[in-house]
Amino acid sequence: MKKIVYADLNEDDAKEVKDLQKKLGLSLVALKA
């Protein structure tokens, strides 16, 4: 899976992206389990 790099985001956007990645990561873990 490609790692997406977010180069120029303000902090709020970066936080949102991290939350999304966390949710996606949890979803992927749930799918693998």
Phi and psi in radians as a Rosetta constraint file:
Dihedral C 1 N 2 CA 2 C 2 CIRCULARHARMONIC -1.270 0.35
Dihedral N 2 CA 2 C 2 N 3 CIRCULARHARMONIC 2.404 0.35
Dihedral C 2 N 3 CA 3 C 3 CIRCULARHARMONIC -1.557 0.35
Dihedral N 3 CA 3 C 3 N 4 CIRCULARHARMONIC 2.157 0.35
Dihedral C 3 N 4 CA 4 C 4 CIRCULARHARMONIC -1.550 0.35
Dihedral N 4 CA 4 C 4 N 5 CIRCULARHARMONIC 2.278 0.35
Dihedral C 4 N 5 CA 5 C 5 CIRCULARHARMONIC -1.813 0.35
Dihedral N 5 CA 5 C 5 N 6 CIRCULARHARMONIC 2.201 0.35
Dihedral C 5 N 6 CA 6 C 6 CIRCULARHARMONIC -1.782 0.35
Dihedral N 6 CA 6 C 6 N 7 CIRCULARHARMONIC 1.775 0.35
Dihedral C 6 N 7 CA 7 C 7 CIRCULARHARMONIC -1.347 0.35
Dihedral N 7 CA 7 C 7 N 8 CIRCULARHARMONIC -0.903 0.35
Dihedral C 7 N 8 CA 8 C 8 CIRCULARHARMONIC -2.151 0.35
Dihedral N 8 CA 8 C 8 N 9 CIRCULARHARMONIC 1.334 0.35
Dihedral C 8 N 9 CA 9 C 9 CIRCULARHARMONIC -2.056 0.35
Dihedral N 9 CA 9 C 9 N 10 CIRCULARHARMONIC 2.596 0.35
Dihedral C 9 N 10 CA 10 C 10 CIRCULARHARMONIC -1.360 0.35
Dihedral N 10 CA 10 C 10 N 11 CIRCULARHARMONIC 3.026 0.35
Dihedral C 10 N 11 CA 11 C 11 CIRCULARHARMONIC -1.100 0.35
Dihedral N 11 CA 11 C 11 N 12 CIRCULARHARMONIC -0.666 0.35
Dihedral C 11 N 12 CA 12 C 12 CIRCULARHARMONIC -1.086 0.35
Dihedral N 12 CA 12 C 12 N 13 CIRCULARHARMONIC -0.802 0.35
Dihedral C 12 N 13 CA 13 C 13 CIRCULARHARMONIC -1.075 0.35
Dihedral N 13 CA 13 C 13 N 14 CIRCULARHARMONIC -0.749 0.35
Dihedral C 13 N 14 CA 14 C 14 CIRCULARHARMONIC -1.080 0.35
Dihedral N 14 CA 14 C 14 N 15 CIRCULARHARMONIC -0.696 0.35
Dihedral C 14 N 15 CA 15 C 15 CIRCULARHARMONIC -1.129 0.35
Dihedral N 15 CA 15 C 15 N 16 CIRCULARHARMONIC -0.755 0.35
Dihedral C 15 N 16 CA 16 C 16 CIRCULARHARMONIC -1.049 0.35
Dihedral N 16 CA 16 C 16 N 17 CIRCULARHARMONIC -0.765 0.35
Dihedral C 16 N 17 CA 17 C 17 CIRCULARHARMONIC -1.078 0.35
Dihedral N 17 CA 17 C 17 N 18 CIRCULARHARMONIC -0.753 0.35
Dihedral C 17 N 18 CA 18 C 18 CIRCULARHARMONIC -1.099 0.35
Dihedral N 18 CA 18 C 18 N 19 CIRCULARHARMONIC -0.710 0.35
Dihedral C 18 N 19 CA 19 C 19 CIRCULARHARMONIC -1.086 0.35
Dihedral N 19 CA 19 C 19 N 20 CIRCULARHARMONIC -0.749 0.35
Dihedral C 19 N 20 CA 20 C 20 CIRCULARHARMONIC -1.088 0.35
Dihedral N 20 CA 20 C 20 N 21 CIRCULARHARMONIC -0.787 0.35
Dihedral C 20 N 21 CA 21 C 21 CIRCULARHARMONIC -1.076 0.35
Dihedral N 21 CA 21 C 21 N 22 CIRCULARHARMONIC -0.667 0.35
Dihedral C 21 N 22 CA 22 C 22 CIRCULARHARMONIC -1.104 0.35
Dihedral N 22 CA 22 C 22 N 23 CIRCULARHARMONIC -0.791 0.35
Dihedral C 22 N 23 CA 23 C 23 CIRCULARHARMONIC -1.102 0.35
Dihedral N 23 CA 23 C 23 N 24 CIRCULARHARMONIC -0.767 0.35
Dihedral C 23 N 24 CA 24 C 24 CIRCULARHARMONIC -1.095 0.35
Dihedral N 24 CA 24 C 24 N 25 CIRCULARHARMONIC -0.731 0.35
Dihedral C 24 N 25 CA 25 C 25 CIRCULARHARMONIC -1.058 0.35
Dihedral N 25 CA 25 C 25 N 26 CIRCULARHARMONIC -0.756 0.35
Dihedral C 25 N 26 CA 26 C 26 CIRCULARHARMONIC -1.125 0.35
Dihedral N 26 CA 26 C 26 N 27 CIRCULARHARMONIC -0.689 0.35
Dihedral C 26 N 27 CA 27 C 27 CIRCULARHARMONIC -1.100 0.35
Dihedral N 27 CA 27 C 27 N 28 CIRCULARHARMONIC -0.754 0.35
Dihedral C 27 N 28 CA 28 C 28 CIRCULARHARMONIC -1.099 0.35
Dihedral N 28 CA 28 C 28 N 29 CIRCULARHARMONIC -0.725 0.35
Dihedral C 28 N 29 CA 29 C 29 CIRCULARHARMONIC -1.094 0.35
Dihedral N 29 CA 29 C 29 N 30 CIRCULARHARMONIC -0.730 0.35
Dihedral C 29 N 30 CA 30 C 30 CIRCULARHARMONIC -1.109 0.35
Dihedral N 30 CA 30 C 30 N 31 CIRCULARHARMONIC -0.679 0.35
Dihedral C 30 N 31 CA 31 C 31 CIRCULARHARMONIC -1.166 0.35
Dihedral N 31 CA 31 C 31 N 32 CIRCULARHARMONIC -0.668 0.35
Dihedral C 31 N 32 CA 32 C 32 CIRCULARHARMONIC -1.269 0.35
Dihedral N 32 CA 32 C 32 N 33 CIRCULARHARMONIC -0.537 0.35
